């Protein structure tokens, strides 16, 4: 059976300047922080689509389980859905006929080295990355879908940890059903459903998640980064004069 080598993961962790997701995250939290988090979560760049991202799934014992390729819009940070959903897997792109996908949580490789924080589980990989910046008191993992890999086998990796589940809007009831698995495995888990309770009909229709609320008000650094991406001359001025951001007024 074909497997991935860590050298392939390392080979994708470059070219962030052409990675649309990196470009968007940089506008929100700055390039240095975006680089740190992309490297921390082992996020790569793919040539499958121009500007595409690879979310590697690496288990707690270091096995590279798979790589999900997705394309995002650089300015909005939303997934590209037209003329079709731009999502595939590395093993499919490489035509690895003998590869068997056995998913784990995105960010699971961080569990052995970050033991002093409760685990917060979200659906989207992008959300896990952004939430790590805004709420670093948690170790953020992602299922990669509504319940894509939230099964007994993957949940076992969380034994001995305190877990909080933070579902997208409209997914709360489905995630509540999965709580029984955590209980059966003796894992202390709670469901954060405040977003569902407070959401407007419009927000619920959009299926927002916690990251959408976290970045609703951008940081001054994020606003400056967005301005520099749209006007490269401004970046050149800032860097050549070594200017430092003091504040941004409305």
C-alpha positions as a LaTeX table, in Angstrom:
\begin{tabular}{lrrr}
\hline
Residue & $x$ (\AA) & $y$ (\AA) & $z$ (\AA) \\
\hline
Unk1 & 0.00 & 0.00 & 0.00 \\
Unk2 & 1.37 & 3.40 & $-1.00$ \\
Unk3 & 2.12 & 5.94 & 1.71 \\
Unk4 & 3.25 & 9.54 & 1.94 \\
Unk5 & 6.71 & 10.54 & 3.08 \\
Unk6 & 7.37 & 13.61 & 5.21 \\
Unk7 & 9.68 & 14.87 & 2.45 \\
Unk8 & 6.61 & 15.41 & 0.27 \\
Unk9 & 4.98 & 17.46 & 3.03 \\
Unk10 & 8.14 & 19.56 & 3.39 \\
Unk11 & 8.33 & 20.09 & $-0.38$ \\
Unk12 & 4.89 & 21.76 & $-0.35$ \\
Unk13 & 5.66 & 24.12 & 2.52 \\
Unk14 & 6.92 & 26.90 & 0.34 \\
Unk15 & 5.58 & 29.25 & $-2.31$ \\
Unk16 & 3.29 & 30.92 & 0.21 \\
Unk17 & 3.42 & 34.11 & $-1.86$ \\
Unk18 & 1.23 & 32.36 & $-4.45$ \\
Unk19 & $-0.97$ & 30.58 & $-1.89$ \\
Unk20 & $-4.39$ & 32.27 & $-1.85$ \\
Unk21 & $-5.25$ & 31.18 & 1.68 \\
Unk22 & $-1.94$ & 32.49 & 2.98 \\
Unk23 & $-2.63$ & 35.76 & 1.18 \\
Unk24 & $-6.00$ & 36.10 & 2.88 \\
Unk25 & $-4.80$ & 35.12 & 6.36 \\
Unk26 & $-1.93$ & 37.59 & 5.99 \\
Unk27 & $-4.40$ & 40.42 & 5.45 \\
Unk28 & $-6.10$ & 39.52 & 8.72 \\
Unk29 & $-3.21$ & 38.78 & 11.10 \\
Unk30 & $-0.05$ & 39.78 & 9.23 \\
Unk31 & 2.48 & 37.83 & 7.16 \\
Unk32 & 4.79 & 36.77 & 10.01 \\
Unk33 & 1.97 & 35.30 & 12.08 \\
Unk34 & 0.43 & 33.67 & 9.00 \\
Unk35 & 3.78 & 32.03 & 8.21 \\
Unk36 & 4.16 & 30.78 & 11.76 \\
Unk37 & 0.73 & 29.20 & 11.83 \\
Unk38 & 0.96 & 27.66 & 8.35 \\
Unk39 & 4.24 & 26.01 & 9.34 \\
Unk40 & 2.89 & 24.97 & 12.73 \\
Unk41 & $-0.07$ & 23.21 & 11.10 \\
Unk42 & 2.00 & 21.83 & 8.21 \\
Unk43 & $-0.03$ & 23.62 & 5.54 \\
Unk44 & 1.38 & 23.52 & 2.04 \\
Unk45 & 0.95 & 25.04 & $-1.42$ \\
Unk46 & $-0.32$ & 23.01 & $-4.36$ \\
Unk47 & 0.15 & 23.45 & $-8.11$ \\
Unk48 & $-3.03$ & 21.47 & $-8.80$ \\
Unk49 & $-4.89$ & 24.79 & $-9.09$ \\
Unk50 & $-3.15$ & 28.12 & $-9.22$ \\
Unk51 & $-3.08$ & 29.45 & $-5.64$ \\
Unk52 & $-4.32$ & 26.22 & $-4.03$ \\
Unk53 & $-3.62$ & 25.05 & $-0.47$ \\
Unk54 & $-2.76$ & 21.60 & 0.92 \\
Unk55 & $-4.03$ & 20.72 & 4.38 \\
Unk56 & $-1.92$ & 17.75 & 5.50 \\
Unk57 & $-3.46$ & 15.35 & 8.00 \\
Unk58 & $-0.70$ & 13.98 & 10.23 \\
Unk59 & $-1.57$ & 11.68 & 13.12 \\
Unk60 & $-0.38$ & 12.00 & 16.70 \\
Unk61 & 2.22 & 9.28 & 16.02 \\
Unk62 & 3.58 & 11.19 & 13.01 \\
Unk63 & 2.01 & 9.25 & 10.15 \\
Unk64 & 1.05 & 11.35 & 7.13 \\
Unk65 & $-2.52$ & 10.17 & 6.56 \\
Unk66 & $-3.42$ & 12.39 & 3.60 \\
Unk67 & $-3.45$ & 15.82 & 2.08 \\
Unk68 & $-6.59$ & 17.74 & 1.15 \\
Unk69 & $-6.21$ & 20.25 & $-1.69$ \\
Unk70 & $-8.54$ & 23.26 & $-1.64$ \\
Unk71 & $-8.71$ & 26.55 & $-3.49$ \\
Unk72 & $-9.68$ & 29.77 & $-1.73$ \\
Unk73 & $-10.41$ & 33.26 & $-2.96$ \\
Unk74 & $-7.46$ & 35.44 & $-2.00$ \\
Unk75 & $-9.51$ & 38.51 & $-1.08$ \\
Unk76 & $-12.52$ & 36.97 & 0.69 \\
Unk77 & $-10.98$ & 33.81 & 2.13 \\
Unk78 & $-13.99$ & 31.82 & 0.92 \\
Unk79 & $-13.71$ & 28.49 & $-0.85$ \\
Unk80 & $-13.92$ & 28.65 & $-4.64$ \\
Unk81 & $-17.15$ & 26.86 & $-5.55$ \\
Unk82 & $-17.62$ & 27.95 & $-9.17$ \\
Unk83 & $-17.78$ & 26.53 & $-11.75$ \\
Unk84 & $-17.36$ & 23.55 & $-9.38$ \\
Unk85 & $-16.13$ & 22.99 & $-5.80$ \\
Unk86 & $-12.34$ & 23.12 & $-5.92$ \\
Unk87 & $-11.48$ & 20.31 & $-3.54$ \\
Unk88 & $-9.54$ & 17.08 & $-4.06$ \\
Unk89 & $-6.88$ & 14.94 & $-2.37$ \\
Unk90 & $-3.15$ & 14.68 & $-3.02$ \\
Unk91 & $-3.36$ & 10.93 & $-3.61$ \\
Unk92 & $-6.02$ & 11.54 & $-6.27$ \\
Unk93 & $-4.00$ & 14.31 & $-7.92$ \\
Unk94 & $-0.92$ & 12.03 & $-7.99$ \\
Unk95 & $-3.02$ & 9.06 & $-9.15$ \\
Unk96 & $-1.83$ & 6.80 & $-6.36$ \\
Unk97 & $-4.07$ & 3.82 & $-7.13$ \\
Unk98 & $-2.91$ & 1.77 & $-4.13$ \\
Unk99 & $-3.31$ & 4.55 & $-1.56$ \\
Unk100 & $-5.95$ & 4.04 & 1.15 \\
Unk101 & $-7.19$ & 7.20 & 2.83 \\
Unk102 & $-7.45$ & 6.86 & 6.61 \\
Unk103 & $-8.23$ & 10.32 & 7.91 \\
Unk104 & $-7.24$ & 11.88 & 11.22 \\
Unk105 & $-7.93$ & 15.31 & 12.66 \\
Unk106 & $-6.20$ & 18.27 & 11.05 \\
Unk107 & $-3.59$ & 19.44 & 13.59 \\
Unk108 & $-3.53$ & 16.08 & 15.41 \\
Unk109 & 0.27 & 15.98 & 15.13 \\
Unk110 & 0.38 & 18.81 & 17.69 \\
Unk111 & $-1.23$ & 16.74 & 20.46 \\
Unk112 & 1.96 & 15.10 & 21.84 \\
Unk113 & 3.84 & 18.42 & 22.11 \\
Unk114 & 1.03 & 20.64 & 23.41 \\
Unk115 & $-0.31$ & 18.89 & 26.49 \\
Unk116 & $-1.12$ & 21.84 & 28.72 \\
Unk117 & $-4.09$ & 23.19 & 26.75 \\
Unk118 & $-7.65$ & 21.95 & 26.31 \\
Unk119 & $-8.51$ & 20.90 & 22.77 \\
Unk120 & $-11.05$ & 22.94 & 20.78 \\
Unk121 & $-12.54$ & 21.17 & 17.76 \\
Unk122 & $-13.92$ & 22.99 & 14.72 \\
Unk123 & $-14.94$ & 21.93 & 11.24 \\
Unk124 & $-12.74$ & 24.03 & 8.96 \\
Unk125 & $-8.95$ & 23.88 & 8.75 \\
Unk126 & $-8.89$ & 27.60 & 8.02 \\
Unk127 & $-10.88$ & 28.22 & 11.19 \\
Unk128 & $-8.46$ & 26.17 & 13.30 \\
Unk129 & $-5.56$ & 28.27 & 12.01 \\
Unk130 & $-7.24$ & 31.64 & 12.64 \\
Unk131 & $-8.66$ & 30.63 & 16.03 \\
Unk132 & $-5.14$ & 29.69 & 17.16 \\
Unk133 & $-4.15$ & 33.32 & 16.68 \\
Unk134 & $-7.14$ & 34.82 & 18.47 \\
Unk135 & $-7.64$ & 32.19 & 21.20 \\
Unk136 & $-4.21$ & 30.61 & 21.82 \\
Unk137 & $-5.27$ & 29.22 & 25.20 \\
Unk138 & $-6.74$ & 26.27 & 23.27 \\
Unk139 & $-5.19$ & 23.72 & 20.93 \\
Unk140 & $-7.38$ & 23.99 & 17.83 \\
Unk141 & $-8.03$ & 20.93 & 15.67 \\
Unk142 & $-10.40$ & 20.49 & 12.71 \\
Unk143 & $-12.52$ & 17.63 & 11.46 \\
Unk144 & $-12.21$ & 18.84 & 7.87 \\
Unk145 & $-15.96$ & 18.62 & 7.31 \\
Unk146 & $-19.25$ & 18.51 & 9.17 \\
Unk147 & $-18.41$ & 15.13 & 10.68 \\
Unk148 & $-15.80$ & 13.96 & 8.16 \\
Unk149 & $-13.54$ & 12.08 & 10.52 \\
Unk150 & $-15.30$ & 12.39 & 13.85 \\
Unk151 & $-15.62$ & 8.67 & 14.52 \\
Unk152 & $-14.61$ & 6.39 & 17.37 \\
Unk153 & $-11.16$ & 5.63 & 15.93 \\
Unk154 & $-10.10$ & 9.26 & 15.46 \\
Unk155 & $-11.69$ & 10.43 & 18.70 \\
Unk156 & $-9.51$ & 7.94 & 20.60 \\
Unk157 & $-6.55$ & 10.25 & 19.93 \\
Unk158 & $-8.17$ & 12.73 & 22.33 \\
Unk159 & $-8.29$ & 10.41 & 25.32 \\
Unk160 & $-6.87$ & 12.08 & 28.40 \\
Unk161 & $-7.66$ & 15.55 & 27.06 \\
Unk162 & $-10.33$ & 18.09 & 27.91 \\
Unk163 & $-12.27$ & 18.81 & 24.70 \\
Unk164 & $-14.67$ & 21.57 & 23.65 \\
Unk165 & $-16.63$ & 21.14 & 20.42 \\
Unk166 & $-17.27$ & 24.34 & 18.45 \\
Unk167 & $-19.51$ & 23.45 & 15.49 \\
Unk168 & $-20.46$ & 25.67 & 12.57 \\
Unk169 & $-23.95$ & 27.12 & 12.60 \\
Unk170 & $-26.49$ & 24.47 & 11.52 \\
Unk171 & $-24.15$ & 21.65 & 12.57 \\
Unk172 & $-24.77$ & 21.86 & 16.32 \\
Unk173 & $-27.40$ & 19.12 & 16.50 \\
Unk174 & $-25.26$ & 16.70 & 14.49 \\
Unk175 & $-22.23$ & 17.33 & 16.70 \\
Unk176 & $-24.36$ & 16.93 & 19.81 \\
Unk177 & $-25.11$ & 13.36 & 18.68 \\
Unk178 & $-21.37$ & 12.63 & 18.55 \\
Unk179 & $-21.03$ & 13.52 & 22.22 \\
Unk180 & $-22.03$ & 9.95 & 23.08 \\
Unk181 & $-18.80$ & 8.67 & 21.52 \\
Unk182 & $-16.73$ & 10.97 & 23.71 \\
Unk183 & $-18.64$ & 9.86 & 26.79 \\
Unk184 & $-18.20$ & 6.18 & 25.95 \\
Unk185 & $-14.43$ & 6.70 & 25.59 \\
Unk186 & $-14.24$ & 8.53 & 28.93 \\
Unk187 & $-13.30$ & 11.85 & 27.33 \\
Unk188 & $-14.42$ & 15.02 & 29.08 \\
Unk189 & $-16.14$ & 16.97 & 26.29 \\
Unk190 & $-18.48$ & 19.93 & 26.21 \\
Unk191 & $-20.43$ & 21.49 & 23.34 \\
Unk192 & $-20.17$ & 25.22 & 22.73 \\
Unk193 & $-23.57$ & 26.13 & 21.30 \\
Unk194 & $-23.66$ & 29.84 & 22.12 \\
Unk195 & $-23.14$ & 30.80 & 18.47 \\
Unk196 & $-26.20$ & 28.77 & 17.47 \\
Unk197 & $-28.27$ & 30.42 & 20.20 \\
Unk198 & $-27.21$ & 33.97 & 19.32 \\
Unk199 & $-27.08$ & 33.74 & 15.50 \\
Unk200 & $-29.43$ & 35.68 & 13.25 \\
Unk201 & $-31.37$ & 33.95 & 10.49 \\
Unk202 & $-28.99$ & 35.46 & 7.93 \\
Unk203 & $-25.90$ & 34.23 & 9.78 \\
Unk204 & $-27.46$ & 30.79 & 10.08 \\
Unk205 & $-28.24$ & 30.75 & 6.35 \\
Unk206 & $-24.59$ & 31.53 & 5.64 \\
Unk207 & $-23.44$ & 28.70 & 7.91 \\
Unk208 & $-20.94$ & 30.93 & 9.70 \\
Unk209 & $-18.38$ & 29.55 & 12.14 \\
Unk210 & $-16.39$ & 31.02 & 15.00 \\
Unk211 & $-13.65$ & 32.36 & 12.69 \\
Unk212 & $-16.18$ & 34.54 & 10.87 \\
Unk213 & $-16.98$ & 36.24 & 14.18 \\
Unk214 & $-13.35$ & 36.48 & 15.24 \\
Unk215 & $-12.27$ & 38.33 & 12.10 \\
Unk216 & $-15.40$ & 40.47 & 11.80 \\
Unk217 & $-13.31$ & 43.32 & 13.20 \\
Unk218 & $-9.86$ & 43.16 & 11.68 \\
Unk219 & $-6.79$ & 44.08 & 13.65 \\
Unk220 & $-4.92$ & 47.24 & 12.63 \\
Unk221 & $-2.03$ & 45.05 & 11.42 \\
Unk222 & $-4.44$ & 43.11 & 9.24 \\
Unk223 & $-5.87$ & 46.29 & 7.74 \\
Unk224 & $-2.38$ & 47.58 & 6.92 \\
Unk225 & $-1.39$ & 44.26 & 5.35 \\
Unk226 & $-4.52$ & 44.32 & 3.16 \\
Unk227 & $-3.70$ & 47.86 & 2.04 \\
Unk228 & $-0.14$ & 46.84 & 1.14 \\
Unk229 & $-1.30$ & 43.83 & $-0.86$ \\
Unk230 & $-3.57$ & 46.03 & $-2.92$ \\
Unk231 & $-0.87$ & 48.69 & $-3.34$ \\
Unk232 & 2.67 & 47.18 & $-3.55$ \\
Unk233 & 4.15 & 50.69 & $-3.57$ \\
Unk234 & 2.91 & 51.15 & 0.00 \\
Unk235 & 4.69 & 47.96 & 1.08 \\
Unk236 & 7.91 & 49.18 & $-0.50$ \\
Unk237 & 7.58 & 52.48 & 1.34 \\
Unk238 & 6.88 & 50.82 & 4.70 \\
Unk239 & 9.79 & 48.37 & 4.35 \\
Unk240 & 12.34 & 50.81 & 2.95 \\
Unk241 & 11.68 & 53.37 & 5.69 \\
Unk242 & 11.21 & 50.67 & 8.36 \\
Unk243 & 7.95 & 52.27 & 9.42 \\
Unk244 & 6.07 & 50.84 & 12.39 \\
Unk245 & 2.29 & 50.81 & 12.79 \\
Unk246 & 1.04 & 52.99 & 15.63 \\
Unk247 & $-2.72$ & 53.03 & 15.02 \\
Unk248 & $-5.35$ & 53.11 & 12.29 \\
Unk249 & $-8.23$ & 55.53 & 12.69 \\
Unk250 & $-11.61$ & 55.13 & 11.00 \\
\hline
\end{tabular}
